[in-house]
Amino acid sequence: MSVESPVKALLIAVSDDAPAAVYSINRLKPELLCFFVPESAKSLVETAVQPQISQMPRRWDWVVTPDAHRFMACYQALSRTLPDLLRTWEVHPGELVVDLTGTTPAMAASLSLASLTSTSRVVALGHVNTVDPADGETVTVEGRERVWVQGNPWDEAAALSRREGCELFNRGAFTPASSLFRQIESRVSGGQKPLYRALADLAEGYGLWERFQYRQAWDKLKTSLKALDMASVWGGPAGLKGLLPSIKANAGFLEKLVLDPQEVKEAVAYDLLAHARRRADVDHHFEAATATLLRALEAFAQWQLFKQYKIKTWDVQPEQLPEALRESCRTCYLDDVDGKYKLPLQSQFRALAGLGDQMGQSFLVQWPKMKPLLDAASHAVLGHGFEPVKAERFHQLYEIVVKVTGVSDTSLPKFPTLNL
């Protein structure tokens, strides 16, 4: 008998072949053991199987089917019992081994369906006259040659689940996508695990980025990029090589942002603008998109004031401003909590215009068109009012923001589309 590492849990069907069941249990040495049997086989298990087990499992139980030849009877017995049993035993996805040796066709079908989410290995002990020895390992059981065959159904089923994970990712559901990829990782065989671990890290990284956790996102993207690059060398799914350049570009963008030592970071303004587009285009959440868009507009003003004139909008000195704004700054913009002068959005651009800056002057040119859109944003639910933002209002305001800032869509970071 080949030496194997003990398995966490074994679900084994027994109907009339006790020697095969004994061989499988003694070979796999499960910590947890569950028999799937018809009522007629319970005495066989108790008299011919259990006494022959060389290493008794820590816990054992069984699921009894009322009719071993009816699929629904078998499936109902398993589906109503097995999930709770595995939960009680703390068997996680990928830790269950299923033995189909002693099944009827109905038992085999129900076992395969009911255990799919938990198993990562299916085994069976076949006869040499029905199973090609080349498909497995020839062993001797009670003086007769048998063929031990095994495989992992998730190595094939993973492709379908991977596509579901990609669809979740492309819809911006990064946490569910990461969770699904990690489930697949736990179920597939060893050679495929690095790919799904990398995809899970990738989804987690973009989820962190979506929450503006830039450093953690950068770390995750770097880790996943190396693994995906290696997977592409060894083949990987179609579309993987084409995905890598966009991830590299995104990692480069995050690197620049994270390592920027300035108090005001230009890259954040670009990221906010891209974030606003995703809220509109992916989520169709125009309230959140508009709120983010206004923050992006402010971030561009803050960057320009800081870069060109060393003005911090959250701690401005009135003497730094054009003369026309100094008095209103002293009288209107003093924070009585910390004693600092703080410029609101419109005054930031008026300061830029008064200092001769092109962005500020562009703001004044666009102001007649922008004013009603800003009023609509102010009256929005996430503004200060109770009227939801309409999609067309967001798009109109976005076009004006792009004109004022001079930013092109090609300069914004773009999240990749997964087609694997």
N, C-alpha and C positions, 0 to 999 in steps of 0.2 A: 504494500500500500504506500502510495506517495505521501511524503510528509508535507502537511500544509499548516499554515498558521491558523489558530482557532478563529472561528467567525463569531460575530456578536449574536446573531439570531438566525435560526434555521426554521423555515416553514416547510414541512415535508408531508407529502401525500402518501398514505398507506392504504391499500385495499386488500392485496393478497400476497405481496412479495416481501416477506419479513427479512430475508437475508440482504436484499438490496437496501432496505431501510437501515439495517444495522451497519452495513458497510459505509453508507453515506454519513451517518451520525458519527461513527468512530473516526472517519477520515476528517470531517470538518470540525469536530469537537466544539459544538456551539455552546456558548454561554447561556443562551436562552433557546428553548426548543418548543415548537408548536406542531402538533400532528393535525393533519386535515384528513378526516376519515369518514366513511359511512358507518352507521351504527353497528353493522355486522363485523367491522374490523377492529372495534375497541378491544375485544378479548384477545385478538391476535397481537395487538400492540402490547398489552399487559403481560402476555405469556411468552411471546417469541421475540419481541424487540427490546423492551425495557431491561430485561435481565441480562441482555448481551451487550449493553452499552458500557464501554470501558471507562469512560469519564463522564459521570452524570452531570447534566447541566445544572446551573444554579437555580433556574426556574423552568417549569414546563407546564404546558396546558394543551388542550386540543379544541378544534372546531369540528363539529359533527354535522354532516349533511344528511338530510332525510332521504335523499334519493341521489345516488352517485351517477345516475345516467340522465338527469334533467339539469340543463344548464342553469335555469333560474333558481332551482332549489339549491344548487351548489353556490351560486353567486350570492343569493340572499343570506345564506349561512355565514359566508365569509364577510360580506360587506357590513353586516350587522354586528359582527364580533371582532374582526381583525383590527380595525382602526383603534378601538378602545384598548385592546390588548397591547398593541405596539406602543401606544401612548403611555400606558401603565408601566410597561417595561422600559420606557425611555429609549426606544429604538428610533434612531434618526434616519432620514432619507439616505439610501445607499448602504445601510448596515444590514439589510435583510438578504439572506440567500434562500432561494426557492428550489426545492427538489420536486421534479415532475415525474419521477420514475413510476410511482404507484398510482398514477391517475387514470381515470376513464377520460374520454374526450371531453365530457362535460366538466369534470373536475379540472382538467388542464386549462380549458378556456376561462373558467371562473377564477382559477388561481392567477393566471397571467394578468387578467384585468384588475382584480382586486389588489394585487400586490405591486402594480407597476410603479406607483409613486414612491415606494419604499425600497424596492430591490435594486441591486446593481449586479446581480449574478444569478443565473439559472443553471441548474445542473440536472443531470439524468444519468441513469445507469442502464444502457441499452444492451441488447443481445447482438452477438456478432453476425447473426443471420439477417438482422434488420437494420443494423447501423454499420456504416463503413468504418473499419478500425482507423483509417487515415483521418477521420473527423475528430478523433479523440485519443484517449489513452487506454490501451488494453490492460485489463486487470483480471485477477482470478478471484471469484467469489464462490466459496464452497465447491472448489474443484472445477468450476466452469468458467470459461472465458467470457468476460463482459467488456463493454466499451464505456468508459467514463467520458461524458461529453459535458461541456460547459460553455457558457457565453454570457455576454452582457447585452440585453436588449436595448439599453440606453445608448450604447454606442451608435445605434442606428436611429433610435427615436429622438436623440438629441438634436438632430438637424431641424426637426419641426419645432421643438421648443426653442431652439436658438432663433428661429425666425420670429417667434412670438416675442422673445426678448428684444429683438431688433425693433419690432413695431412699437413696443412700449418705450424704448429709447427715443425713437423718432417722434413720438408724441410728447416727449418731455417728461415721461413718467420714469425718472432715473432710479428712484429707490425701488419700485417694483421690478424694473429691468435688472438691477443689480441682484436683487433677491432671487430672481428666476435663474440668472446665470450661475449663482452660487449653488442653487439646488441641482442644476445640471452637473456642475463640477463634482458634487458629492456622489453623483450616480454613475458617471462615465468611468471607463477604465483609465488606468494611470497615464497613458500616453496622451489622452485628450484633456486631462485636467488643467494643464497650464494655460490652454487656450481659453477655457471658460473662467478660470481665475482672473486672467487678464481682462476679459470682457466685463466681468463683475467689477473689477477695479476701475475700468474705464467709465462705466455707468456711474459708479460712486463718485468718481472724480468730477464728472460733469454735473452731478447733483450738488456737490460742494461748491462748484463754480456758480451754479444758479443761485446759491445762497450767499454769494460773495465771500466765500471762505477760500481766498485765492491761494494761500500757501499750501493748505491741505490738498486743494484741487491740483496744484502743480505737482506735488509729490505723487499723487495717484496717477496722473497722466504720464509722468516719467516712468513709473513702475510698469504700467500697462503697455506703454509704447515699446519698451525693451522686449517684453514677453511676446507681444503681437509681431514684432519684427522677426523674432526668432521663429515663431509659428509660421510666418510667411516663407521663411527659408525652407522649412520642411513640408511645405505644401499649404496646409490650412484651407479653409473654405474659400470658394470663389468670391472675389471682391475684396479680400483682405489686403492685398498689396495696394490696391487703389485707395484704401482707407487711410493708409499710413501718412501720406503727405499732409492731410488736413489735421491729423492729430499732432504731427510735428509742428505745424504752424501754430496751433493752439497752445502747445506747450511752450513754444518760443514767446508767444504773447504773454502768457502767465509769468514766465521767467523775467521778462522785461518789467512787468508790473510789480512783481514781488521784490525784485532787487533794486527798484528805484528808491533811492534814499530820500527823495524830496517829500516835504509835507503835503504838497499837492501833486497828485499823480495824473499825468495826462491820459495814461492808458485807462484809468477808471472811467473817464468821461466817454471814451469810445465804447467801453464795455457796457456802460449804462444805456447808451443809445442802442447797442445791439440787443441788450436785455429787453428794452421796450419793444423792439420789433418782434422778439420771440413771444412776449406776452400777447401781442396782437395777432401774429401769424399762426402760432402754434396753439395757444390757449384760447384765443378769441376773448381775452379778458381785457377789455378796452379801458376799464377803470384803472387797473394796475398798470397797464401800458402807458396811459396818460400821466399818471403820477410819476412813473419812472422816467418818462420823456422830459418832464419838467425838471427833474433832478439832473438829468443828463445835460440839459441846457445850462443849468446853473454851474455844473462841474466844468463845462467848457469856459464859462466866464471866469470862474475861480482860477482855472489854470492860466488863462491869458493875463489876468491881473497879477498873479503871483510871478509868472515867468518874466513878464516885461517890466513890471513896476513894483515888484516885491510887496504887493498889497495882499494881506490876508483878510478875506471878507468877514471872517468871524472875530477879527481883532484889528480893525482898521484904525489908523490914525487920521483924523480929519484933515491934517496938513498934507496927507498923501493924495487927497482927492482934488479934482478940479475945483476952482474957487466957487463956482456956482452951486456945488453940492455940500460945501463944508458946513454951512449954517444948518441946513436941514439934517445933516448927519449928527451934529451936536444936539439938536433939539428933538430929533425923532428916533434915532437909532441907538441910543444908549440903553444897554441892558442893566436894569437896576439890581440884578442879582450878582453878577460878576464885575460890573462896572466897565464893560468893554463895548465898543461901538461895532455893530453888526449890520452889514449891508444886505438888504433884501434883493431878490432876483432883479427886478426892474432897475434898481439903483446901481447894481453891478454893471449892467450894460450901459447905463447912462454915464457912469464913471469912465468906462472904456471909450465911449464916444467923445466925452470931454477931453480925454487924454490923446485923442487923435487916432485911436485904434480902429482898424477896418472892421473888426467884428462888432464893435459897439455901434459904429455908423450904419452897418448893415441891419442891426437890430432896430434902429430908429426908422430906417426905410420900411422895414416890414411891420412896424408897430401897428399901423391902422388895420392890417389883416390879422395880426396876432391878437389884438386886444379882445375881440369877441370870443376867440377860441380859448384864451386864458380865463375869461369870465365863465365860459361853459365848464372848464376844468375846475374852477373855484366852486361852482354850484353842484359839482358831481358828488356822489356819495362818499368817495374817498378824498374829496376836497373839503368843502365846508357846507355842502347842501344835501339835496335829496333826489337829484335827477341823474340817472345813469348816463354815462358818456356814450354817445353814438359813435359807431365805427368810423363814419365819414369825418367826424370832428377830429378823431385821433390822426387819421391819415392827412388831413389838411394841416394840422399842427406839425406833424412830422416833416412834411415837405418844407415848411417855413423854417423849422429848426435846422434842417440840412442846409438851407440857403444861408442862414445867419452864421452857422459855424464853418461852412465850406467843406464839410465832411462828405466823402463819397462812400457808397455802400461797400465798395471793394476794400476799403481800409478798415472795416469793422470785422471783429472776430466772428467766425461762423462755426456753429456746432456741426459736426459731421452727420451725414445720413448713413445709418448702418443698413447695408444690403448684403448679408452674409448667409 
